């Protein structure tokens, strides 16, 4: 299940209304940092999990 163009537009519009145009770059930057952090933790967790299995 993926997001279509209308759904992405609607999400962007809701964010714009909630936070305003002035804070939008800051909100998007924070969102990007959060996504990068999540990906890093997931990758580190998989590596740690694989190392635990190989030690047994």
N, C-alpha and C positions, 0 to 999 in steps of 0.2 A: 504494500500500500504506500503510494508516494503522494506527495503534495502536488496539486496542479497549480497552474499559474494564478487562477482566481483565488485559491486558498492562500497562496503566498501573499498576494496583494491584500487580501482581507486581514491577514495577520499583521502585515506591515502597517496598514491603516489603523488598526486597533492600537498598536504600539505607539504610533504617531499621536493619536488622540490622547492616550494615557500619559505619555511623557512629554509631549510637545516637541517642536522641531529643534529647540535649543539643546535639549538633553539627549537627543537621538544618537549623535555620534558617541557620546560617553556610554550610553546603554549598549550600543552595538559592540563597542570595544570590550566592555565587561563581559558580554555574552561570548565573544570570541575567546577571551581569556579562560572563561569557564569551560568552554568546549575543548580547548587545547589541554587544559588541566585534566579533564575527564578522560580524554584519549590517552594521555600520558599515564595516568593511574591504571587504566585498563590494560595498557601494554605492559607496565611494570608488574601488575598482578598476574598476567598470563606468564610472563617470564619467571616469576617467583614460583608459580604453580608448576611449571614445567621442570624447574630445577628440583623441586621437592619430589616429584615423581621419579626423576632420574637417579636421585640419591637412594631410593628404596630398592 
